[in-house]
Amino acid sequence: MTDIRKVLAENMKLYRKTKGLSQNTLAEKIDSATSYIAMIETGKQFPSPQMMEKIAAALEIDTPDLFMAKKFEIYALEERYKAVLGCLEEIIRAELNKLSVH
């Protein structure tokens, strides 16, 4: 069985990162403390239904998406894809710099 706190924590973190938001920026958007966001993302706090709606609105998603295990898998793959592309960009830049120096 899936732990609902874990699903919420992982999804919230991935949606936040996908949107390019820091914990601080998300906290500001929902009029909350950064430490509260961190506690949710580590599973130490569980937000009220009203707070979940604020979080979802700030992340520009539907509230149920915070609890969809399959959504998490899709965003995890997207995050890995972005990381790989970032590494490839760094390698290409380094190689181009080598060529321009010589």
N, C-alpha and C positions, 0 to 999 in steps of 0.2 A: 504494500500500500504506500502511496506517495504521501509524504509529510507536507501538508498544506503551507506551513510556514516556510519550508525550504523552497517550494515552488514559487511562492510569492517573492521571497528574498532574491532568488536567482533571476526570475523574470523582471522584477523591478530594476535590478542592477543592469541587466542586459538592455532593457528598453531605454534606461537612462543613458547608458553609454552609446547606444545606437543613435540617440538624439543628440549626442555630443554635450550632454549636461553633466556638470559636476554635482556632487552631493549638495554642495552649498547652493548652487543655482536652483536645483530642484527644491530645496528647503525654502528658498526665497519665494519661488513660484507658488508654494502651497502655504506660505506664512507659518513656517515651522522652523525648528532648530536642525542644523546639520547633524548633530549627534543623534537626533531622532531618526533621520534617514539612515544613518549608519547602523543604528540598532535594528531597524526593520530589515536592512539588507544582510544582516548577520543572523537574523532569526530570533533576536533577543526581545523584540517588540512585535506586536501585531496590531495594526491600525484599526480604528473604528470604521464602520461602513462609510461614514461621511468623509473620513480622511482618505479612504481607498478611492472614493470618487474624485477627490481633489488631485490625488496622485495620478490617477488615470487621465484626467483632463490635462494636467501639466505635461504628461508624456504623450498626449494626443492619441490615446488608445481607448478602447472600451474597457470598463472596469473588469468584466469577466476575463479579458485577455491576461490580466495579472495572475490568473490561476490556471492557465492552459498549459499543460506540460508539453504538448506538441509545439506550441508557439515557441517555447523556450528552446527546443531543439533546433528549430529553424533559425532563430536569432543567434544561437551558439555557432551554427555553421556560417552565418553571415559574418560574425565577429572573426572567426578563424580565416575566412576568405579575405577580409580586410587586412588582417595581420600579415598574411602571406603577401598580399599586394604591396603592403608597406615595406616589407623586407626586400622584395624584388626592386622596388623603386630605389631603395638605398643602394643596392648592389649596382644597379644601372648607373646611378649618379656617380658612384665611386669609380666605376670603369670609364665613364665619360670624362671625369676629372683627370684620370690617368692619361687619357688620350690627348686632352687639351694641354697638359703640362709638357708633353714630349714634342 
